[in-house]
Amino acid sequence: GTTTTLNANIVTAGTPITISDSVLLGSPTTVTLDATNSGSVPAGADITITGPVDDTGSASGLTLNAGTAGTIDLQGIVGGGTPSLASLSATGAIITLEKAVTTTGAQSYTGAVILGNDITATTGGGANITFTSTIDGAHALTLTAGAGDVTLGGAVGISNALDSLTITGTGTTNVNGGAVDTTGNQSYGENVLIGADTIFTSGGTLAFSGTLDGAHDLTLHSTGAATFTGAVGGTTAIGDGTGAAITINSAGATTFDSTVTTASGITQAGTAGGVTFQDDVNIAAGDTATTFNGNVVLDGLTFTAGADVTFGNAGADTLTVSSAPVTIDTSANNSAVTVNAATTLSDALTIGTGSGTITLNGTVDGNNDLTLNSTGDTFINGVIGGTTTPLSSVTTNAGGTTKIGANISTQGGTMTFNDPVVLTNSVTLTDTGTTGITFASTVDANDNTAADRTLTISATSGTVIFGGAVGASTNGALADLDVTANAIDINGGTININDDNAAAATVTFTGPVTLGADTTIDTDKATGTDSSMDFTSTIDGA
């Protein structure tokens, strides 16, 4: 119940300092309790204050030095009166905080900090809060520094996870200890700068309200949602270029509301929740590709990567293009894009890989445009537009090869293959609109000595255009061709439906045919029964 007023420093040569009542700081600008005798006894001794610590009105600061072996135990509220302390500087092997700490100036904790209760540390006037070492304790920690910076110099919660961590202010939070671990939520109101490879582990949510930067790798592991409101890597790209720049292990959903820039790939664990990107993504090549092993939403953005990108690794994984057009661009380094996930187009999707490979192993649905631009191989192995909703259009560019192994359905935009088409399976191409289906170049089977390839085309209200030869390559003859259209234009000169390994088949053109060049249709097999030929309407040509 008594009060000790300190108007001078207390210095001992390794003898403990204990004040078992309330403390008022008197007239000195800074009151110092030093158990090291100004450093002559580096090990120091314990410093304990059992009651609250306040200022008498002279704006005094408090400095505590327990040395390298001594501990500091602040059991009462520090700076809870009016006015608050000017500052607090505590140095010791272990610093235990039992109650709130409020200062008008800076707070500095040099040594491992233990939370004895839920703690709120507050500074005024844009002053900083600095922890140079670890922070542990199963309690909530709230840090409010206004315009000042917060520095977490050591791992947080690594020995004994905090209940929660909340940081508010408009300055920068420096996370330098490599790990922050809480059983509950983490909330970062300031911009965050990671000074080391960092793992954020939360039994609740992760919320970053400002930007996040740092040339170090970032790992997210939260039970609840992880939300990034500001740009990630906007000033300094995340990652050091070695290994995954961002690893997403969070069970909850991860949402990036602003841009994401990394020095290497992003990895999503198969057990992680969905990942949503709502602004542009720019991934440098580094040494690690980008792999999403769960659900992904791309919402009106350009996704640029300098290395391979893979969406999905299981049949249940999904890729959703939502709200606005999306472009996936890996052309800078001709990197591959592989989509194993079931894809839903709520808006247009363009994939450009330069000469890199495009592989669609999952289904694609949605009444929107799909554009595939590669001067290398484009593999269509999953059904397009045939699972739930036909696409508006499918377009491939010239210069590469489109290898089709699954059915494709569109509903009135266009289905245009500007490069040679190779059938890796028997397929059906359907367009229900008035535009139709265009093959600007050749159409062949991949290898008719290994398996028969049939092509069925339906564009009852549109035009089917063959701009190149059909089945004319070595071992490329089709086993069957069945075309139904409002108009059929044959401009390639040759159609070979004479696969010697196929059973008797037919060439059927249901609709008026226009020849744009001298044309040979060959159904004469070297062995077996020849295919038949059937024209149900007119044949014209200049």
HELIX and SHEET records of a PDB file:
HELIX    1   1 SER A  331  ASN A  333  5                                   3    
SHEET    1   A 3 THR A   3  LEU A   6  0                                        
SHEET    2   A 3 SER A  22  LEU A  25  1                                        
SHEET    3   A 3 VAL A  53  ASP A  55  1                                        
SHEET    1   B 7 ILE A  10  VAL A  11  0                                        
SHEET    2   B 7 THR A  30  ASP A  34  1                                        
SHEET    3   B 7 GLY A  61  ASN A  65  1                                        
SHEET    4   B 7 LEU A  88  LEU A  97  1                                        
SHEET    5   B 7 THR A  71  LEU A  74  1                                        
SHEET    6   B 7 ILE A  47  ILE A  49  1                                        
SHEET    7   B 7 ILE A  17  ILE A  19  1                                        
SHEET    1   C10 ILE A  10  VAL A  11  0                                        
SHEET    2   C10 THR A  30  ASP A  34  1                                        
SHEET    3   C10 GLY A  61  ASN A  65  1                                        
SHEET    4   C10 LEU A  88  LEU A  97  1                                        
SHEET    5   C10 GLN A 107  LEU A 115  1                                        
SHEET    6   C10 ILE A 129  PHE A 131  1                                        
SHEET    7   C10 VAL A 150  LEU A 152  1                                        
SHEET    8   C10 THR A 172  VAL A 175  1                                        
SHEET    9   C10 ASN A 191  ILE A 194  1                                        
SHEET   10   C10 LEU A 212  ASP A 213  1                                        
SHEET    1   D 6 ILE A  10  VAL A  11  0                                        
SHEET    2   D 6 THR A  30  ASP A  34  1                                        
SHEET    3   D 6 GLY A  61  ASN A  65  1                                        
SHEET    4   D 6 LEU A  88  LEU A  97  1                                        
SHEET    5   D 6 GLN A 107  LEU A 115  1                                        
SHEET    6   D 6 ILE A 135  ASP A 136  1                                        
SHEET    1   E13 VAL A 101  THR A 103  0                                        
SHEET    2   E13 ILE A 119  THR A 123  1                                        
SHEET    3   E13 ALA A 140  THR A 144  1                                        
SHEET    4   E13 SER A 164  THR A 168  1                                        
SHEET    5   E13 GLN A 186  TYR A 188  1                                        
SHEET    6   E13 LEU A 206  PHE A 208  1                                        
SHEET    7   E13 ALA A 226  PHE A 228  1                                        
SHEET    8   E13 THR A 254  PHE A 256  1                                        
SHEET    9   E13 VAL A 275  PHE A 277  1                                        
SHEET   10   E13 VAL A 296  LEU A 298  1                                        
SHEET   11   E13 THR A 318  VAL A 321  1                                        
SHEET   12   E13 ALA A 342  LEU A 345  1                                        
SHEET   13   E13 VAL A 364  ASP A 365  1                                        
SHEET    1   F13 ALA A 179  THR A 182  0                                        
SHEET    2   F13 THR A 198  SER A 202  1                                        
SHEET    3   F13 LEU A 218  SER A 222  1                                        
SHEET    4   F13 ILE A 246  ILE A 248  1                                        
SHEET    5   F13 ILE A 266  GLN A 268  1                                        
SHEET    6   F13 THR A 290  PHE A 292  1                                        
SHEET    7   F13 VAL A 309  PHE A 311  1                                        
SHEET    8   F13 VAL A 337  VAL A 339  1                                        
SHEET    9   F13 ILE A 358  LEU A 360  1                                        
SHEET   10   F13 ASP A 377  ILE A 380  1                                        
SHEET   11   F13 THR A 401  ILE A 404  1                                        
SHEET   12   F13 VAL A 421  LEU A 423  1                                        
SHEET   13   F13 VAL A 443  ALA A 445  1                                        
SHEET    1   G11 VAL A 260  THR A 262  0                                        
SHEET    2   G11 VAL A 281  ILE A 283  1                                        
SHEET    3   G11 THR A 302  ALA A 305  1                                        
SHEET    4   G11 VAL A 326  ASP A 329  1                                        
SHEET    5   G11 LEU A 349  GLY A 352  1                                        
SHEET    6   G11 ASP A 369  ASN A 373  1                                        
SHEET    7   G11 LEU A 391  THR A 396  1                                        
SHEET    8   G11 ILE A 408  PHE A 417  1                                        
SHEET    9   G11 VAL A 427  ASP A 431  1                                        
SHEET   10   G11 THR A 454  PHE A 466  1                                        
SHEET   11   G11 GLY A 436  PHE A 439  1                                        
SHEET    1   H13 VAL A 260  THR A 262  0                                        
SHEET    2   H13 VAL A 281  ILE A 283  1                                        
SHEET    3   H13 THR A 302  ALA A 305  1                                        
SHEET    4   H13 VAL A 326  ASP A 329  1                                        
SHEET    5   H13 LEU A 349  GLY A 352  1                                        
SHEET    6   H13 ASP A 369  ASN A 373  1                                        
SHEET    7   H13 LEU A 391  THR A 396  1                                        
SHEET    8   H13 ILE A 408  PHE A 417  1                                        
SHEET    9   H13 VAL A 427  ASP A 431  1                                        
SHEET   10   H13 THR A 454  PHE A 466  1                                        
SHEET   11   H13 ASP A 480  ILE A 490  1                                        
SHEET   12   H13 THR A 506  THR A 510  1                                        
SHEET   13   H13 SER A 532  PHE A 535  1                                        
SHEET    1   I13 VAL A 260  THR A 262  0                                        
SHEET    2   I13 VAL A 281  ILE A 283  1                                        
SHEET    3   I13 THR A 302  ALA A 305  1                                        
SHEET    4   I13 VAL A 326  ASP A 329  1                                        
SHEET    5   I13 LEU A 349  GLY A 352  1                                        
SHEET    6   I13 ASP A 369  ASN A 373  1                                        
SHEET    7   I13 LEU A 391  THR A 396  1                                        
SHEET    8   I13 ILE A 408  PHE A 417  1                                        
SHEET    9   I13 VAL A 427  ASP A 431  1                                        
SHEET   10   I13 THR A 454  PHE A 466  1                                        
SHEET   11   I13 ASP A 480  ILE A 490  1                                        
SHEET   12   I13 VAL A 513  LEU A 515  1                                        
SHEET   13   I13 ILE A 539  GLY A 541  1                                        
SHEET    1   J 2 THR A 494  ASN A 496  0                                        
SHEET    2   J 2 THR A 520  ASP A 522  1                                        
END                                                                             
